[in-house]
Amino acid sequence: MLHYAVIFLVIALVAALFGFGGIAAGAVGIAKILFVIFIVLALVSFIASLMRRG
C-alpha cells in the first residue's frame, strides 16, 4: 500500500513538473488516501499484535 502511495506521489511530481496541474492534483489526492489507509492498517496490525502477546 505504501508502495502505491509513493508511486502516485512520484507521478504527481512528474506531472507538476511538466505542467499538468489537474493530473498532478488527482495523483496527490490518490497518494494521500492510500497513505492514510496504510497508516490505519499499520496501526490496526500493531495493536492486534500487542493484544495477541498480552
N, CA, C and O atoms as a GROMACS GRO file, in nm:
protein
  216
    1MET      N    1   0.083  -0.119   0.000
    1MET     CA    2   0.000   0.000   0.000
    1MET      C    3   0.088   0.125   0.000
    1MET      O    4   0.063   0.219  -0.075
    2LEU      N    5   0.188   0.125   0.082
    2LEU     CA    6   0.278   0.240   0.086
    2LEU      C    7   0.352   0.255  -0.048
    2LEU      O    8   0.381   0.366  -0.091
    3HIS      N    9   0.380   0.144  -0.110
    3HIS     CA   10   0.447   0.145  -0.240
    3HIS      C   11   0.363   0.221  -0.343
    3HIS      O   12   0.416   0.303  -0.419
    4TYR      N   13   0.232   0.194  -0.346
    4TYR     CA   14   0.144   0.262  -0.441
    4TYR      C   15   0.131   0.411  -0.408
    4TYR      O   16   0.121   0.493  -0.499
    5ALA      N   17   0.130   0.444  -0.280
    5ALA     CA   18   0.123   0.585  -0.242
    5ALA      C   19   0.246   0.661  -0.292
    5ALA      O   20   0.235   0.773  -0.341
    6VAL      N   21   0.363   0.599  -0.278
    6VAL     CA   22   0.487   0.662  -0.326
    6VAL      C   23   0.485   0.674  -0.479
    6VAL      O   24   0.529   0.775  -0.533
    7ILE      N   25   0.435   0.572  -0.547
    7ILE     CA   26   0.427   0.577  -0.694
    7ILE      C   27   0.337   0.693  -0.738
    7ILE      O   28   0.374   0.768  -0.828
    8PHE      N   29   0.220   0.706  -0.676
    8PHE     CA   30   0.131   0.817  -0.713
    8PHE      C   31   0.192   0.952  -0.679
    8PHE      O   32   0.168   1.049  -0.750
    9LEU      N   33   0.270   0.959  -0.572
    9LEU     CA   34   0.337   1.084  -0.538
    9LEU      C   35   0.440   1.120  -0.645
    9LEU      O   36   0.452   1.236  -0.683
   10VAL      N   37   0.514   1.021  -0.691
   10VAL     CA   38   0.613   1.045  -0.797
   10VAL      C   39   0.542   1.087  -0.926
   10VAL      O   40   0.588   1.178  -0.996
   11ILE      N   41   0.431   1.022  -0.959
   11ILE     CA   42   0.354   1.061  -1.077
   11ILE      C   43   0.307   1.205  -1.065
   11ILE      O   44   0.312   1.281  -1.162
   12ALA      N   45   0.263   1.244  -0.946
   12ALA     CA   46   0.217   1.380  -0.924
   12ALA      C   47   0.332   1.480  -0.941
   12ALA      O   48   0.313   1.586  -1.001
   13LEU      N   49   0.448   1.447  -0.890
   13LEU     CA   50   0.563   1.537  -0.903
   13LEU      C   51   0.605   1.553  -1.049
   13LEU      O   52   0.637   1.663  -1.093
   14VAL      N   53   0.606   1.443  -1.123
   14VAL     CA   54   0.644   1.449  -1.264
   14VAL      C   55   0.539   1.527  -1.343
   14VAL      O   56   0.574   1.608  -1.429
   15ALA      N   57   0.411   1.503  -1.314
   15ALA     CA   58   0.304   1.575  -1.384
   15ALA      C   59   0.311   1.724  -1.353
   15ALA      O   60   0.291   1.806  -1.443
   16ALA      N   61   0.339   1.759  -1.229
   16ALA     CA   62   0.351   1.901  -1.194
   16ALA      C   63   0.472   1.965  -1.261
   16ALA      O   64   0.467   2.081  -1.301
   17LEU      N   65   0.578   1.889  -1.274
   17LEU     CA   66   0.698   1.939  -1.339
   17LEU      C   67   0.671   1.975  -1.485
   17LEU      O   68   0.722   2.075  -1.536
   18PHE      N   69   0.589   1.893  -1.552
   18PHE     CA   70   0.558   1.918  -1.693
   18PHE      C   71   0.436   2.006  -1.712
   18PHE      O   72   0.396   2.031  -1.826
   19GLY      N   73   0.374   2.053  -1.604
   19GLY     CA   74   0.265   2.149  -1.614
   19GLY      C   75   0.126   2.091  -1.623
   19GLY      O   76   0.032   2.163  -1.658
   20PHE      N   77   0.110   1.965  -1.591
   20PHE     CA   78  -0.023   1.904  -1.592
   20PHE      C   79  -0.082   1.914  -1.452
   20PHE      O   80  -0.074   1.821  -1.373
   21GLY      N   81  -0.142   2.028  -1.423
   21GLY     CA   82  -0.192   2.055  -1.288
   21GLY      C   83  -0.305   1.965  -1.245
   21GLY      O   84  -0.308   1.920  -1.130
   22GLY      N   85  -0.399   1.938  -1.335
   22GLY     CA   86  -0.513   1.854  -1.300
   22GLY      C   87  -0.472   1.711  -1.268
   22GLY      O   88  -0.520   1.652  -1.171
   23ILE      N   89  -0.383   1.657  -1.349
   23ILE     CA   90  -0.334   1.521  -1.326
   23ILE      C   91  -0.254   1.516  -1.196
   23ILE      O   92  -0.265   1.420  -1.120
   24ALA      N   93  -0.174   1.618  -1.172
   24ALA     CA   94  -0.094   1.623  -1.050
   24ALA      C   95  -0.183   1.628  -0.927
   24ALA      O   96  -0.156   1.560  -0.828
   25ALA      N   97  -0.288   1.708  -0.932
   25ALA     CA   98  -0.378   1.719  -0.818
   25ALA      C   99  -0.450   1.587  -0.791
   25ALA      O  100  -0.467   1.547  -0.676
   26GLY      N  101  -0.491   1.520  -0.897
   26GLY     CA  102  -0.557   1.391  -0.881
   26GLY      C  103  -0.463   1.288  -0.823
   26GLY      O  104  -0.503   1.210  -0.735
   27ALA      N  105  -0.339   1.284  -0.871
   27ALA     CA  106  -0.243   1.187  -0.821
   27ALA      C  107  -0.207   1.215  -0.676
   27ALA      O  108  -0.187   1.121  -0.598
   28VAL      N  109  -0.198   1.340  -0.638
   28VAL     CA  110  -0.169   1.375  -0.498
   28VAL      C  111  -0.286   1.332  -0.409
   28VAL      O  112  -0.264   1.280  -0.299
   29GLY      N  113  -0.407   1.352  -0.456
   29GLY     CA  114  -0.524   1.308  -0.379
   29GLY      C  115  -0.525   1.158  -0.357
   29GLY      O  116  -0.551   1.111  -0.246
   30ILE      N  117  -0.496   1.083  -0.462
   30ILE     CA  118  -0.490   0.937  -0.450
   30ILE      C  119  -0.377   0.897  -0.356
   30ILE      O  120  -0.395   0.807  -0.274
   31ALA      N  121  -0.261   0.961  -0.367
   31ALA     CA  122  -0.148   0.929  -0.280
   31ALA      C  123  -0.183   0.956  -0.133
   31ALA      O  124  -0.146   0.877  -0.046
   32LYS      N  125  -0.253   1.064  -0.106
   32LYS     CA  126  -0.292   1.094   0.032
   32LYS      C  127  -0.386   0.989   0.087
   32LYS      O  128  -0.371   0.944   0.201
   33ILE      N  129  -0.484   0.950   0.006
   33ILE     CA  130  -0.581   0.849   0.050
   33ILE      C  131  -0.510   0.716   0.079
   33ILE      O  132  -0.535   0.653   0.181
   34LEU      N  133  -0.422   0.675  -0.011
   34LEU     CA  134  -0.351   0.549   0.008
   34LEU      C  135  -0.260   0.554   0.130
   34LEU      O  136  -0.246   0.455   0.201
   35PHE      N  137  -0.198   0.669   0.154
   35PHE     CA  138  -0.112   0.682   0.271
   35PHE      C  139  -0.191   0.674   0.400
   35PHE      O  140  -0.147   0.610   0.496
   36VAL      N  141  -0.308   0.736   0.404
   36VAL     CA  142  -0.392   0.729   0.524
   36VAL      C  143  -0.438   0.586   0.547
   36VAL      O  144  -0.439   0.539   0.661
   37ILE      N  145  -0.478   0.516   0.439
   37ILE     CA  146  -0.519   0.376   0.453
   37ILE      C  147  -0.402   0.292   0.506
   37ILE      O  148  -0.421   0.206   0.592
   38PHE      N  149  -0.282   0.318   0.454
   38PHE     CA  150  -0.164   0.246   0.502
   38PHE      C  151  -0.142   0.269   0.651
   38PHE      O  152  -0.118   0.174   0.725
   39ILE      N  153  -0.149   0.393   0.695
   39ILE     CA  154  -0.128   0.425   0.837
   39ILE      C  155  -0.233   0.356   0.924
   39ILE      O  156  -0.200   0.299   1.028
   40VAL      N  157  -0.358   0.360   0.882
   40VAL     CA  158  -0.465   0.296   0.960
   40VAL      C  159  -0.442   0.146   0.970
   40VAL      O  160  -0.453   0.088   1.078
   41LEU      N  161  -0.410   0.082   0.857
   41LEU     CA  162  -0.386  -0.062   0.859
   41LEU      C  163  -0.262  -0.098   0.941
   41LEU      O  164  -0.261  -0.201   1.010
   42ALA      N  165  -0.159  -0.016   0.935
   42ALA     CA  166  -0.040  -0.041   1.014
   42ALA      C  167  -0.070  -0.031   1.164
   42ALA      O  168  -0.023  -0.113   1.242
   43LEU      N  169  -0.149   0.069   1.203
   43LEU     CA  170  -0.186   0.083   1.344
   43LEU      C  171  -0.273  -0.033   1.391
   43LEU      O  172  -0.253  -0.084   1.502
   44VAL      N  173  -0.367  -0.075   1.309
   44VAL     CA  174  -0.453  -0.188   1.346
   44VAL      C  175  -0.368  -0.314   1.362
   44VAL      O  176  -0.389  -0.391   1.455
   45SER      N  177  -0.274  -0.334   1.272
   45SER     CA  178  -0.187  -0.451   1.279
   45SER      C  179  -0.100  -0.445   1.405
   45SER      O  180  -0.082  -0.546   1.472
   46PHE      N  181  -0.048  -0.328   1.436
   46PHE     CA  182   0.035  -0.312   1.556
   46PHE      C  183  -0.045  -0.339   1.683
   46PHE      O  184   0.002  -0.409   1.773
   47ILE      N  185  -0.165  -0.285   1.690
   47ILE     CA  186  -0.248  -0.305   1.808
   47ILE      C  187  -0.290  -0.451   1.821
   47ILE      O  188  -0.295  -0.505   1.931
   48ALA      N  189  -0.321  -0.515   1.708
   48ALA     CA  190  -0.359  -0.656   1.711
   48ALA      C  191  -0.244  -0.743   1.758
   48ALA      O  192  -0.265  -0.840   1.831
   49SER      N  193  -0.122  -0.710   1.717
   49SER     CA  194  -0.007  -0.789   1.761
   49SER      C  195   0.020  -0.768   1.911
   49SER      O  196   0.063  -0.861   1.978
   50LEU      N  197  -0.006  -0.649   1.962
   50LEU     CA  198   0.008  -0.626   2.106
   50LEU      C  199  -0.096  -0.704   2.185
   50LEU      O  200  -0.066  -0.755   2.293
   51MET      N  201  -0.217  -0.713   2.134
   51MET     CA  202  -0.326  -0.785   2.202
   51MET      C  203  -0.295  -0.936   2.204
   51MET      O  204  -0.327  -1.004   2.302
   52ARG      N  205  -0.236  -0.988   2.099
   52ARG     CA  206  -0.206  -1.131   2.093
   52ARG      C  207  -0.098  -1.170   2.194
   52ARG      O  208  -0.104  -1.279   2.252
   53ARG      N  209  -0.002  -1.084   2.215
   53ARG     CA  210   0.107  -1.114   2.309
   53ARG      C  211   0.060  -1.112   2.453
   53ARG      O  212   0.102  -1.195   2.534
   54GLY      N  213  -0.028  -1.017   2.484
   54GLY     CA  214  -0.067  -0.997   2.622
   54GLY      C  215  -0.175  -1.088   2.664
   54GLY      O  216  -0.219  -1.083   2.779
   0.00000   0.00000   0.00000
